[in-house]
Amino acid sequence: GRLQNKMAKSKNHTNHNQNRKHHRNGIHRPKSHRYPSMKGVDPKFLRNLKFSRKHNKKVKIVVADKQPAVKAQQ
């Protein structure tokens, strides 16, 4: 063929050995946390949620019942 000065082709992509590396420690599901993040939630909803929690009397009664009466003993 004709002699041309062309640069060598460079590798564009490879996934070689990645699957083995991923499976070394096992592929796990993401951990589920107790309270999911409210990041990115509708601001109007968050404001209402804040006020509803603030004025929720049932929750306050339950929390007060669970706390030990340390102050009464002193």
N, CA, C and O atoms as a Tripos MOL2 file, in Angstrom:
@<TRIPOS>MOLECULE
protein
  296   295    74     0     0
PROTEIN
NO_CHARGES

@<TRIPOS>ATOM
      1 N           0.8060   -1.1930    0.0000 N.3       1 GLY1
      2 CA          0.0000    0.0000    0.0000 C.3       1 GLY1
      3 C           0.8480    1.2540    0.0000 C.2       1 GLY1
      4 O           2.0770    1.1960   -0.0180 O.2       1 GLY1
      5 N           0.1750    2.3780    0.0200 N.am      2 ARG2
      6 CA          0.8850    3.6510    0.0100 C.3       2 ARG2
      7 C           1.4130    3.9640    1.3970 C.2       2 ARG2
      8 O           0.7730    3.6340    2.3950 O.2       2 ARG2
      9 N           2.5560    4.5870    1.4670 N.am      3 LEU3
     10 CA          3.1170    4.9810    2.7560 C.3       3 LEU3
     11 C           2.5460    6.3370    3.1570 C.2       3 LEU3
     12 O           2.6860    7.3230    2.4320 O.2       3 LEU3
     13 N           1.8940    6.3730    4.3320 N.am      4 GLN4
     14 CA          1.3410    7.6280    4.8270 C.3       4 GLN4
     15 C           1.7740    7.7970    6.2790 C.2       4 GLN4
     16 O           1.8790    6.8260    7.0280 O.2       4 GLN4
     17 N           2.0210    9.0330    6.6570 N.am      5 ASN5
     18 CA          2.3520    9.3120    8.0500 C.3       5 ASN5
     19 C           1.0590    9.5450    8.8270 C.2       5 ASN5
     20 O           0.5450   10.6630    8.8720 O.2       5 ASN5
     21 N           0.5400    8.4870    9.4350 N.am      6 LYS6
     22 CA         -0.6650    8.6010   10.2500 C.3       6 LYS6
     23 C          -0.3090    8.2440   11.6860 C.2       6 LYS6
     24 O           0.5300    7.3800   11.9360 O.2       6 LYS6
     25 N          -0.9530    8.9160   12.6120 N.am      7 MET7
     26 CA         -0.7340    8.5950   14.0210 C.3       7 MET7
     27 C          -1.4290    7.2800   14.3490 C.2       7 MET7
     28 O          -2.4090    6.9020   13.7070 O.2       7 MET7
     29 N          -0.9110    6.5960   15.3480 N.am      8 ALA8
     30 CA         -1.5150    5.3320   15.7640 C.3       8 ALA8
     31 C          -2.8770    5.6070   16.3880 C.2       8 ALA8
     32 O          -3.0790    6.6290   17.0450 O.2       8 ALA8
     33 N          -3.8060    4.6820   16.1720 N.am      9 LYS9
     34 CA         -5.1350    4.8180   16.7560 C.3       9 LYS9
     35 C          -5.0320    4.6210   18.2660 C.2       9 LYS9
     36 O          -4.2760    3.7740   18.7410 O.2       9 LYS9
     37 N          -5.7870    5.4010   19.0030 N.am     10 SER10
     38 CA         -5.7790    5.2490   20.4590 C.3      10 SER10
     39 C          -7.0710    4.5540   20.8840 C.2      10 SER10
     40 O          -8.0960    4.6620   20.2110 O.2      10 SER10
     41 N          -7.0080    3.8510   21.9890 N.am     11 LYS11
     42 CA         -8.1770    3.1050   22.4720 C.3      11 LYS11
     43 C          -9.2340    4.0880   22.9740 C.2      11 LYS11
     44 O          -8.9380    5.0020   23.7440 O.2      11 LYS11
     45 N         -10.4610    3.8830   22.5240 N.am     12 ASN12
     46 CA        -11.5460    4.7810   22.9090 C.3      12 ASN12
     47 C         -12.2620    4.3380   24.1830 C.2      12 ASN12
     48 O         -12.6130    5.1680   25.0220 O.2      12 ASN12
     49 N         -12.4800    3.0260   24.3260 N.am     13 HIS13
     50 CA        -13.2490    2.5750   25.4920 C.3      13 HIS13
     51 C         -12.9620    1.1070   25.7570 C.2      13 HIS13
     52 O         -12.7780    0.3200   24.8290 O.2      13 HIS13
     53 N         -12.9260    0.7490   27.0390 N.am     14 THR14
     54 CA        -12.8600   -0.6660   27.4110 C.3      14 THR14
     55 C         -13.4640   -0.8370   28.7920 C.2      14 THR14
     56 O         -13.3480    0.0370   29.6510 O.2      14 THR14
     57 N         -14.1090   -1.9750   28.9910 N.am     15 ASN15
     58 CA        -14.6980   -2.3010   30.2890 C.3      15 ASN15
     59 C         -14.0430   -3.5570   30.8450 C.2      15 ASN15
     60 O         -14.6060   -4.2390   31.7010 O.2      15 ASN15
     61 N         -12.8480   -3.8520   30.3480 N.am     16 HIS16
     62 CA        -12.1650   -5.0930   30.7120 C.3      16 HIS16
     63 C         -11.8550   -5.1320   32.2090 C.2      16 HIS16
     64 O         -11.3250   -4.1680   32.7610 O.2      16 HIS16
     65 N         -12.1840   -6.2450   32.8630 N.am     17 ASN17
     66 CA        -11.8860   -6.5210   34.2730 C.3      17 ASN17
     67 C         -12.7730   -5.7440   35.2500 C.2      17 ASN17
     68 O         -12.6820   -5.9710   36.4570 O.2      17 ASN17
     69 N         -13.6140   -4.8510   34.7740 N.am     18 GLN18
     70 CA        -14.4180   -4.0360   35.6930 C.3      18 GLN18
     71 C         -15.4630   -4.8850   36.4070 C.2      18 GLN18
     72 O         -15.7140   -4.6960   37.5980 O.2      18 GLN18
     73 N         -16.0750   -5.8260   35.6740 N.am     19 ASN19
     74 CA        -17.1130   -6.6670   36.2750 C.3      19 ASN19
     75 C         -16.5370   -7.5140   37.4010 C.2      19 ASN19
     76 O         -17.1690   -7.6750   38.4450 O.2      19 ASN19
     77 N         -15.3530   -8.0500   37.1960 N.am     20 ARG20
     78 CA        -14.7010   -8.8560   38.2270 C.3      20 ARG20
     79 C         -14.4030   -7.9870   39.4540 C.2      20 ARG20
     80 O         -14.6110   -8.4250   40.5860 O.2      20 ARG20
     81 N         -13.9210   -6.7630   39.2350 N.am     21 LYS21
     82 CA        -13.6100   -5.8670   40.3380 C.3      21 LYS21
     83 C         -14.8660   -5.4910   41.1260 C.2      21 LYS21
     84 O         -14.8350   -5.4000   42.3530 O.2      21 LYS21
     85 N         -15.9660   -5.2760   40.4100 N.am     22 HIS22
     86 CA        -17.2150   -4.9200   41.0830 C.3      22 HIS22
     87 C         -17.7210   -6.0700   41.9520 C.2      22 HIS22
     88 O         -18.2640   -5.8480   43.0350 O.2      22 HIS22
     89 N         -17.5410   -7.2920   41.4720 N.am     23 HIS23
     90 CA        -18.0580   -8.4430   42.2010 C.3      23 HIS23
     91 C         -17.1310   -8.9180   43.3180 C.2      23 HIS23
     92 O         -17.5280   -9.7700   44.1130 O.2      23 HIS23
     93 N         -15.9170   -8.3960   43.4000 N.am     24 ARG24
     94 CA        -14.9880   -8.8060   44.4600 C.3      24 ARG24
     95 C         -15.6150   -8.5620   45.8350 C.2      24 ARG24
     96 O         -15.5930   -9.4450   46.6930 O.2      24 ARG24
     97 N         -16.1610   -7.3920   46.0400 N.am     25 ASN25
     98 CA        -16.7870   -7.0520   47.3220 C.3      25 ASN25
     99 C         -18.2950   -7.2460   47.2890 C.2      25 ASN25
    100 O         -18.9900   -6.9200   48.2520 O.2      25 ASN25
    101 N         -18.7960   -7.7730   46.1920 N.am     26 GLY26
    102 CA        -20.2320   -7.9980   46.0780 C.3      26 GLY26
    103 C         -20.9470   -6.7370   45.6530 C.2      26 GLY26
    104 O         -20.5450   -5.6260   45.9980 O.2      26 GLY26
    105 N         -22.0140   -6.9260   44.8970 N.am     27 ILE27
    106 CA        -22.8290   -5.7870   44.4810 C.3      27 ILE27
    107 C         -24.0120   -5.7150   45.4380 C.2      27 ILE27
    108 O         -24.8460   -6.6200   45.4830 O.2      27 ILE27
    109 N         -24.0740   -4.6280   46.1990 N.am     28 HIS28
    110 CA        -25.1000   -4.4880   47.2270 C.3      28 HIS28
    111 C         -26.1500   -3.4790   46.7980 C.2      28 HIS28
    112 O         -25.9110   -2.6200   45.9490 O.2      28 HIS28
    113 N         -27.3190   -3.6070   47.4100 N.am     29 ARG29
    114 CA        -28.3470   -2.5860   47.2310 C.3      29 ARG29
    115 C         -27.9540   -1.3770   48.0740 C.2      29 ARG29
    116 O         -27.2600   -1.5240   49.0810 O.2      29 ARG29
    117 N         -28.3900   -0.1890   47.6730 N.am     30 PRO30
    118 CA        -28.0760    0.9810   48.4990 C.3      30 PRO30
    119 C         -28.7680    0.8730   49.8570 C.2      30 PRO30
    120 O         -29.9000    0.4000   49.9510 O.2      30 PRO30
    121 N         -28.0790    1.3150   50.9000 N.am     31 LYS31
    122 CA        -28.6300    1.2190   52.2430 C.3      31 LYS31
    123 C         -29.8170    2.1600   52.3750 C.2      31 LYS31
    124 O         -29.7680    3.3070   51.9300 O.2      31 LYS31
    125 N         -30.8770    1.6640   52.9870 N.am     32 SER32
    126 CA        -32.0490    2.5110   53.2060 C.3      32 SER32
    127 C         -31.9070    3.1580   54.5800 C.2      32 SER32
    128 O         -31.6620    2.4730   55.5730 O.2      32 SER32
    129 N         -32.0580    4.4560   54.6320 N.am     33 HIS33
    130 CA        -31.9020    5.1980   55.8700 C.3      33 HIS33
    131 C         -33.2600    5.3990   56.5330 C.2      33 HIS33
    132 O         -34.3030    5.2770   55.8890 O.2      33 HIS33
    133 N         -33.2340    5.7060   57.8160 N.am     34 ARG34
    134 CA        -34.4670    5.8280   58.5880 C.3      34 ARG34
    135 C         -35.3210    7.0000   58.0970 C.2      34 ARG34
    136 O         -36.5300    6.8640   57.9150 O.2      34 ARG34
    137 N         -34.6850    8.1350   57.8880 N.am     35 TYR35
    138 CA        -35.4060    9.3100   57.4190 C.3      35 TYR35
    139 C         -34.8620    9.7090   56.0530 C.2      35 TYR35
    140 O         -33.7250   10.1700   55.9620 O.2      35 TYR35
    141 N         -35.6440    9.5430   54.9920 N.am     36 PRO36
    142 CA        -35.1440    9.9280   53.6690 C.3      36 PRO36
    143 C         -34.9490   11.4410   53.5800 C.2      36 PRO36
    144 O         -35.6280   12.2050   54.2650 O.2      36 PRO36
    145 N         -34.0370   11.8530   52.7490 N.am     37 SER37
    146 CA        -33.7060   13.2640   52.6100 C.3      37 SER37
    147 C         -34.8720   14.0350   51.9990 C.2      37 SER37
    148 O         -35.5770   13.5310   51.1250 O.2      37 SER37
    149 N         -35.0600   15.2580   52.4690 N.am     38 MET38
    150 CA        -36.1080   16.1200   51.9210 C.3      38 MET38
    151 C         -35.5320   17.0580   50.8620 C.2      38 MET38
    152 O         -36.1970   18.0000   50.4310 O.2      38 MET38
    153 N         -34.2990   16.7970   50.4480 N.am     39 LYS39
    154 CA        -33.6480   17.6220   49.4390 C.3      39 LYS39
    155 C         -34.3720   17.4600   48.1090 C.2      39 LYS39
    156 O         -34.5990   16.3420   47.6460 O.2      39 LYS39
    157 N         -34.7310   18.5830   47.5000 N.am     40 GLY40
    158 CA        -35.3880   18.5400   46.2000 C.3      40 GLY40
    159 C         -36.8920   18.3720   46.2770 C.2      40 GLY40
    160 O         -37.5420   18.2040   45.2460 O.2      40 GLY40
    161 N         -37.4670   18.4130   47.4840 N.am     41 VAL41
    162 CA        -38.9130   18.2710   47.6440 C.3      41 VAL41
    163 C         -39.5560   19.6460   47.4950 C.2      41 VAL41
    164 O         -38.9350   20.6700   47.7800 O.2      41 VAL41
    165 N         -40.8020   19.6520   47.0470 N.am     42 ASP42
    166 CA        -41.5550   20.8760   46.7900 C.3      42 ASP42
    167 C         -41.5230   21.8070   48.0110 C.2      42 ASP42
    168 O         -41.9390   21.3980   49.0950 O.2      42 ASP42
    169 N         -41.0360   23.0540   47.8600 N.am     43 PRO43
    170 CA        -40.9070   23.9670   49.0060 C.3      43 PRO43
    171 C         -42.2350   24.2600   49.7010 C.2      43 PRO43
    172 O         -42.2820   24.3970   50.9240 O.2      43 PRO43
    173 N         -43.3080   24.3540   48.9250 N.am     44 LYS44
    174 CA        -44.6210   24.6330   49.5040 C.3      44 LYS44
    175 C         -45.0390   23.4840   50.4350 C.2      44 LYS44
    176 O         -45.5930   23.7050   51.5110 O.2      44 LYS44
    177 N         -44.7640   22.2800   49.9980 N.am     45 PHE45
    178 CA        -45.0690   21.1010   50.8070 C.3      45 PHE45
    179 C         -44.2250   21.0840   52.0810 C.2      45 PHE45
    180 O         -44.7230   20.7460   53.1550 O.2      45 PHE45
    181 N         -42.9420   21.4520   51.9590 N.am     46 LEU46
    182 CA        -42.0470   21.4410   53.1180 C.3      46 LEU46
    183 C         -42.4790   22.4550   54.1730 C.2      46 LEU46
    184 O         -42.4220   22.1810   55.3720 O.2      46 LEU46
    185 N         -42.9120   23.6280   53.7150 N.am     47 ARG47
    186 CA        -43.3810   24.6470   54.6630 C.3      47 ARG47
    187 C         -44.5900   24.1290   55.4270 C.2      47 ARG47
    188 O         -44.6750   24.2640   56.6480 O.2      47 ARG47
    189 N         -45.5160   23.5390   54.6990 N.am     48 ASN48
    190 CA        -46.7220   23.0160   55.3370 C.3      48 ASN48
    191 C         -46.3680   21.8840   56.3040 C.2      48 ASN48
    192 O         -46.9570   21.7730   57.3790 O.2      48 ASN48
    193 N         -45.4160   21.0560   55.9200 N.am     49 LEU49
    194 CA        -44.9790   19.9460   56.7680 C.3      49 LEU49
    195 C         -44.3910   20.4720   58.0750 C.2      49 LEU49
    196 O         -44.6410   19.9250   59.1490 O.2      49 LEU49
    197 N         -43.6020   21.5490   57.9630 N.am     50 LYS50
    198 CA        -42.9780   22.1500   59.1440 C.3      50 LYS50
    199 C         -44.0430   22.6430   60.1220 C.2      50 LYS50
    200 O         -43.9500   22.3970   61.3250 O.2      50 LYS50
    201 N         -45.0520   23.3380   59.6020 N.am     51 PHE51
    202 CA        -46.0900   23.8820   60.4680 C.3      51 PHE51
    203 C         -46.9640   22.7720   61.0380 C.2      51 PHE51
    204 O         -47.3970   22.8520   62.1870 O.2      51 PHE51
    205 N         -47.2270   21.7390   60.2440 N.am     52 SER52
    206 CA        -48.0630   20.6470   60.7350 C.3      52 SER52
    207 C         -47.3520   19.8840   61.8480 C.2      52 SER52
    208 O         -47.9940   19.4220   62.7920 O.2      52 SER52
    209 N         -46.0410   19.7490   61.7450 N.am     53 ARG53
    210 CA        -45.2840   19.0830   62.8060 C.3      53 ARG53
    211 C         -45.2270   19.9600   64.0540 C.2      53 ARG53
    212 O         -45.2730   19.4650   65.1800 O.2      53 ARG53
    213 N         -45.1250   21.2660   63.8360 N.am     54 LYS54
    214 CA        -45.0290   22.2080   64.9470 C.3      54 LYS54
    215 C         -46.3120   22.1990   65.7830 C.2      54 LYS54
    216 O         -46.2600   22.3010   67.0090 O.2      54 LYS54
    217 N         -47.4590   22.0780   65.1170 N.am     55 HIS55
    218 CA        -48.7470   22.1810   65.8010 C.3      55 HIS55
    219 C         -49.4250   20.8370   66.0060 C.2      55 HIS55
    220 O         -50.6200   20.7890   66.2970 O.2      55 HIS55
    221 N         -48.6860   19.7450   65.8590 N.am     56 ASN56
    222 CA        -49.2600   18.4190   66.0520 C.3      56 ASN56
    223 C         -49.2160   18.0790   67.5390 C.2      56 ASN56
    224 O         -48.1550   17.7590   68.0750 O.2      56 ASN56
    225 N         -50.3780   18.1490   68.2080 N.am     57 LYS57
    226 CA        -50.4300   17.9870   69.6610 C.3      57 LYS57
    227 C         -50.2650   16.5290   70.0840 C.2      57 LYS57
    228 O         -49.7170   16.2550   71.1520 O.2      57 LYS57
    229 N         -50.7360   15.5890   69.2550 N.am     58 LYS58
    230 CA        -50.6380   14.1710   69.6130 C.3      58 LYS58
    231 C         -49.1840   13.7500   69.7610 C.2      58 LYS58
    232 O         -48.8370   13.0160   70.6860 O.2      58 LYS58
    233 N         -48.3410   14.2090   68.8590 N.am     59 VAL59
    234 CA        -46.9230   13.8450   68.9050 C.3      59 VAL59
    235 C         -46.2850   14.4040   70.1630 C.2      59 VAL59
    236 O         -45.4830   13.7230   70.8010 O.2      59 VAL59
    237 N         -46.6250   15.6300   70.5310 N.am     60 LYS60
    238 CA        -46.0450   16.2490   71.7220 C.3      60 LYS60
    239 C         -46.4370   15.4830   72.9820 C.2      60 LYS60
    240 O         -45.6200   15.3370   73.8910 O.2      60 LYS60
    241 N         -47.6750   14.9920   73.0510 N.am     61 ILE61
    242 CA        -48.1340   14.2350   74.2180 C.3      61 ILE61
    243 C         -47.3710   12.9170   74.3200 C.2      61 ILE61
    244 O         -46.9510   12.5270   75.4090 O.2      61 ILE61
    245 N         -47.1920   12.2370   73.2060 N.am     62 VAL62
    246 CA        -46.4680   10.9620   73.1910 C.3      62 VAL62
    247 C         -45.0240   11.1670   73.6110 C.2      62 VAL62
    248 O         -44.4900   10.3750   74.3890 O.2      62 VAL62
    249 N         -44.3850   12.2100   73.1140 N.am     63 VAL63
    250 CA        -42.9920   12.4960   73.4670 C.3      63 VAL63
    251 C         -42.8780   12.8200   74.9520 C.2      63 VAL63
    252 O         -41.9290   12.3840   75.6030 O.2      63 VAL63
    253 N         -43.8290   13.5780   75.4990 N.am     64 ALA64
    254 CA        -43.8060   13.9410   76.9150 C.3      64 ALA64
    255 C         -43.9990   12.7030   77.7940 C.2      64 ALA64
    256 O         -43.3960   12.6100   78.8630 O.2      64 ALA64
    257 N         -44.8320   11.7510   77.3560 N.am     65 ASP65
    258 CA        -45.0630   10.5330   78.1310 C.3      65 ASP65
    259 C         -43.8210    9.6470   78.1730 C.2      65 ASP65
    260 O         -43.5730    8.9790   79.1770 O.2      65 ASP65
    261 N         -43.0470    9.6330   77.1030 N.am     66 LYS66
    262 CA        -41.8780    8.7540   77.0240 C.3      66 LYS66
    263 C         -40.6940    9.2770   77.8290 C.2      66 LYS66
    264 O         -39.8260    8.4950   78.2170 O.2      66 LYS66
    265 N         -40.6400   10.5820   78.0890 N.am     67 GLN67
    266 CA        -39.5100   11.1510   78.8240 C.3      67 GLN67
    267 C         -39.6460   10.8220   80.3130 C.2      67 GLN67
    268 O         -40.7310   10.9640   80.8770 O.2      67 GLN67
    269 N         -38.5550   10.3840   80.9560 N.am     68 PRO68
    270 CA        -38.6320   10.0680   82.3890 C.3      68 PRO68
    271 C         -38.8060   11.3400   83.2200 C.2      68 PRO68
    272 O         -38.3030   12.4050   82.8630 O.2      68 PRO68
    273 N         -39.5150   11.2090   84.3170 N.am     69 ALA69
    274 CA        -39.7930   12.3590   85.1810 C.3      69 ALA69
    275 C         -38.6310   12.5600   86.1480 C.2      69 ALA69
    276 O         -38.7550   12.2750   87.3400 O.2      69 ALA69
    277 N         -37.5170   13.0450   85.6440 N.am     70 VAL70
    278 CA        -36.3190   13.2620   86.4570 C.3      70 VAL70
    279 C         -36.4850   14.5240   87.2990 C.2      70 VAL70
    280 O         -36.0560   14.5660   88.4520 O.2      70 VAL70
    281 N         -37.1020   15.5430   86.7270 N.am     71 LYS71
    282 CA        -37.2470   16.8220   87.4260 C.3      71 LYS71
    283 C         -38.1700   16.6890   88.6390 C.2      71 LYS71
    284 O         -37.9780   17.3840   89.6370 O.2      71 LYS71
    285 N         -39.1660   15.8040   88.5660 N.am     72 ALA72
    286 CA        -40.1120   15.6500   89.6650 C.3      72 ALA72
    287 C         -39.4510   15.0060   90.8830 C.2      72 ALA72
    288 O         -39.8660   15.2730   92.0110 O.2      72 ALA72
    289 N         -38.4390   14.1690   90.6870 N.am     73 GLN73
    290 CA        -37.7780   13.4880   91.7950 C.3      73 GLN73
    291 C         -36.8190   14.4030   92.5470 C.2      73 GLN73
    292 O         -36.5830   14.1850   93.7360 O.2      73 GLN73
    293 N         -36.2720   15.3980   91.9080 N.am     74 GLN74
    294 CA        -35.2660   16.2600   92.5360 C.3      74 GLN74
    295 C         -35.8480   17.2040   93.5430 C.2      74 GLN74
    296 O         -35.1170   17.9880   94.1480 O.2      74 GLN74
@<TRIPOS>BOND
     1     1     2 1
     2     2     3 1
     3     3     4 2
     4     3     5 am
     5     5     6 1
     6     6     7 1
     7     7     8 2
     8     7     9 am
     9     9    10 1
    10    10    11 1
    11    11    12 2
    12    11    13 am
    13    13    14 1
    14    14    15 1
    15    15    16 2
    16    15    17 am
    17    17    18 1
    18    18    19 1
    19    19    20 2
    20    19    21 am
    21    21    22 1
    22    22    23 1
    23    23    24 2
    24    23    25 am
    25    25    26 1
    26    26    27 1
    27    27    28 2
    28    27    29 am
    29    29    30 1
    30    30    31 1
    31    31    32 2
    32    31    33 am
    33    33    34 1
    34    34    35 1
    35    35    36 2
    36    35    37 am
    37    37    38 1
    38    38    39 1
    39    39    40 2
    40    39    41 am
    41    41    42 1
    42    42    43 1
    43    43    44 2
    44    43    45 am
    45    45    46 1
    46    46    47 1
    47    47    48 2
    48    47    49 am
    49    49    50 1
    50    50    51 1
    51    51    52 2
    52    51    53 am
    53    53    54 1
    54    54    55 1
    55    55    56 2
    56    55    57 am
    57    57    58 1
    58    58    59 1
    59    59    60 2
    60    59    61 am
    61    61    62 1
    62    62    63 1
    63    63    64 2
    64    63    65 am
    65    65    66 1
    66    66    67 1
    67    67    68 2
    68    67    69 am
    69    69    70 1
    70    70    71 1
    71    71    72 2
    72    71    73 am
    73    73    74 1
    74    74    75 1
    75    75    76 2
    76    75    77 am
    77    77    78 1
    78    78    79 1
    79    79    80 2
    80    79    81 am
    81    81    82 1
    82    82    83 1
    83    83    84 2
    84    83    85 am
    85    85    86 1
    86    86    87 1
    87    87    88 2
    88    87    89 am
    89    89    90 1
    90    90    91 1
    91    91    92 2
    92    91    93 am
    93    93    94 1
    94    94    95 1
    95    95    96 2
    96    95    97 am
    97    97    98 1
    98    98    99 1
    99    99   100 2
   100    99   101 am
   101   101   102 1
   102   102   103 1
   103   103   104 2
   104   103   105 am
   105   105   106 1
   106   106   107 1
   107   107   108 2
   108   107   109 am
   109   109   110 1
   110   110   111 1
   111   111   112 2
   112   111   113 am
   113   113   114 1
   114   114   115 1
   115   115   116 2
   116   115   117 am
   117   117   118 1
   118   118   119 1
   119   119   120 2
   120   119   121 am
   121   121   122 1
   122   122   123 1
   123   123   124 2
   124   123   125 am
   125   125   126 1
   126   126   127 1
   127   127   128 2
   128   127   129 am
   129   129   130 1
   130   130   131 1
   131   131   132 2
   132   131   133 am
   133   133   134 1
   134   134   135 1
   135   135   136 2
   136   135   137 am
   137   137   138 1
   138   138   139 1
   139   139   140 2
   140   139   141 am
   141   141   142 1
   142   142   143 1
   143   143   144 2
   144   143   145 am
   145   145   146 1
   146   146   147 1
   147   147   148 2
   148   147   149 am
   149   149   150 1
   150   150   151 1
   151   151   152 2
   152   151   153 am
   153   153   154 1
   154   154   155 1
   155   155   156 2
   156   155   157 am
   157   157   158 1
   158   158   159 1
   159   159   160 2
   160   159   161 am
   161   161   162 1
   162   162   163 1
   163   163   164 2
   164   163   165 am
   165   165   166 1
   166   166   167 1
   167   167   168 2
   168   167   169 am
   169   169   170 1
   170   170   171 1
   171   171   172 2
   172   171   173 am
   173   173   174 1
   174   174   175 1
   175   175   176 2
   176   175   177 am
   177   177   178 1
   178   178   179 1
   179   179   180 2
   180   179   181 am
   181   181   182 1
   182   182   183 1
   183   183   184 2
   184   183   185 am
   185   185   186 1
   186   186   187 1
   187   187   188 2
   188   187   189 am
   189   189   190 1
   190   190   191 1
   191   191   192 2
   192   191   193 am
   193   193   194 1
   194   194   195 1
   195   195   196 2
   196   195   197 am
   197   197   198 1
   198   198   199 1
   199   199   200 2
   200   199   201 am
   201   201   202 1
   202   202   203 1
   203   203   204 2
   204   203   205 am
   205   205   206 1
   206   206   207 1
   207   207   208 2
   208   207   209 am
   209   209   210 1
   210   210   211 1
   211   211   212 2
   212   211   213 am
   213   213   214 1
   214   214   215 1
   215   215   216 2
   216   215   217 am
   217   217   218 1
   218   218   219 1
   219   219   220 2
   220   219   221 am
   221   221   222 1
   222   222   223 1
   223   223   224 2
   224   223   225 am
   225   225   226 1
   226   226   227 1
   227   227   228 2
   228   227   229 am
   229   229   230 1
   230   230   231 1
   231   231   232 2
   232   231   233 am
   233   233   234 1
   234   234   235 1
   235   235   236 2
   236   235   237 am
   237   237   238 1
   238   238   239 1
   239   239   240 2
   240   239   241 am
   241   241   242 1
   242   242   243 1
   243   243   244 2
   244   243   245 am
   245   245   246 1
   246   246   247 1
   247   247   248 2
   248   247   249 am
   249   249   250 1
   250   250   251 1
   251   251   252 2
   252   251   253 am
   253   253   254 1
   254   254   255 1
   255   255   256 2
   256   255   257 am
   257   257   258 1
   258   258   259 1
   259   259   260 2
   260   259   261 am
   261   261   262 1
   262   262   263 1
   263   263   264 2
   264   263   265 am
   265   265   266 1
   266   266   267 1
   267   267   268 2
   268   267   269 am
   269   269   270 1
   270   270   271 1
   271   271   272 2
   272   271   273 am
   273   273   274 1
   274   274   275 1
   275   275   276 2
   276   275   277 am
   277   277   278 1
   278   278   279 1
   279   279   280 2
   280   279   281 am
   281   281   282 1
   282   282   283 1
   283   283   284 2
   284   283   285 am
   285   285   286 1
   286   286   287 1
   287   287   288 2
   288   287   289 am
   289   289   290 1
   290   290   291 1
   291   291   292 2
   292   291   293 am
   293   293   294 1
   294   294   295 1
   295   295   296 2
@<TRIPOS>SUBSTRUCTURE
     1 GLY1         2 RESIDUE 1 A GLY
     2 ARG2         6 RESIDUE 1 A ARG
     3 LEU3        10 RESIDUE 1 A LEU
     4 GLN4        14 RESIDUE 1 A GLN
     5 ASN5        18 RESIDUE 1 A ASN
     6 LYS6        22 RESIDUE 1 A LYS
     7 MET7        26 RESIDUE 1 A MET
     8 ALA8        30 RESIDUE 1 A ALA
     9 LYS9        34 RESIDUE 1 A LYS
    10 SER10       38 RESIDUE 1 A SER
    11 LYS11       42 RESIDUE 1 A LYS
    12 ASN12       46 RESIDUE 1 A ASN
    13 HIS13       50 RESIDUE 1 A HIS
    14 THR14       54 RESIDUE 1 A THR
    15 ASN15       58 RESIDUE 1 A ASN
    16 HIS16       62 RESIDUE 1 A HIS
    17 ASN17       66 RESIDUE 1 A ASN
    18 GLN18       70 RESIDUE 1 A GLN
    19 ASN19       74 RESIDUE 1 A ASN
    20 ARG20       78 RESIDUE 1 A ARG
    21 LYS21       82 RESIDUE 1 A LYS
    22 HIS22       86 RESIDUE 1 A HIS
    23 HIS23       90 RESIDUE 1 A HIS
    24 ARG24       94 RESIDUE 1 A ARG
    25 ASN25       98 RESIDUE 1 A ASN
    26 GLY26      102 RESIDUE 1 A GLY
    27 ILE27      106 RESIDUE 1 A ILE
    28 HIS28      110 RESIDUE 1 A HIS
    29 ARG29      114 RESIDUE 1 A ARG
    30 PRO30      118 RESIDUE 1 A PRO
    31 LYS31      122 RESIDUE 1 A LYS
    32 SER32      126 RESIDUE 1 A SER
    33 HIS33      130 RESIDUE 1 A HIS
    34 ARG34      134 RESIDUE 1 A ARG
    35 TYR35      138 RESIDUE 1 A TYR
    36 PRO36      142 RESIDUE 1 A PRO
    37 SER37      146 RESIDUE 1 A SER
    38 MET38      150 RESIDUE 1 A MET
    39 LYS39      154 RESIDUE 1 A LYS
    40 GLY40      158 RESIDUE 1 A GLY
    41 VAL41      162 RESIDUE 1 A VAL
    42 ASP42      166 RESIDUE 1 A ASP
    43 PRO43      170 RESIDUE 1 A PRO
    44 LYS44      174 RESIDUE 1 A LYS
    45 PHE45      178 RESIDUE 1 A PHE
    46 LEU46      182 RESIDUE 1 A LEU
    47 ARG47      186 RESIDUE 1 A ARG
    48 ASN48      190 RESIDUE 1 A ASN
    49 LEU49      194 RESIDUE 1 A LEU
    50 LYS50      198 RESIDUE 1 A LYS
    51 PHE51      202 RESIDUE 1 A PHE
    52 SER52      206 RESIDUE 1 A SER
    53 ARG53      210 RESIDUE 1 A ARG
    54 LYS54      214 RESIDUE 1 A LYS
    55 HIS55      218 RESIDUE 1 A HIS
    56 ASN56      222 RESIDUE 1 A ASN
    57 LYS57      226 RESIDUE 1 A LYS
    58 LYS58      230 RESIDUE 1 A LYS
    59 VAL59      234 RESIDUE 1 A VAL
    60 LYS60      238 RESIDUE 1 A LYS
    61 ILE61      242 RESIDUE 1 A ILE
    62 VAL62      246 RESIDUE 1 A VAL
    63 VAL63      250 RESIDUE 1 A VAL
    64 ALA64      254 RESIDUE 1 A ALA
    65 ASP65      258 RESIDUE 1 A ASP
    66 LYS66      262 RESIDUE 1 A LYS
    67 GLN67      266 RESIDUE 1 A GLN
    68 PRO68      270 RESIDUE 1 A PRO
    69 ALA69      274 RESIDUE 1 A ALA
    70 VAL70      278 RESIDUE 1 A VAL
    71 LYS71      282 RESIDUE 1 A LYS
    72 ALA72      286 RESIDUE 1 A ALA
    73 GLN73      290 RESIDUE 1 A GLN
    74 GLN74      294 RESIDUE 1 A GLN
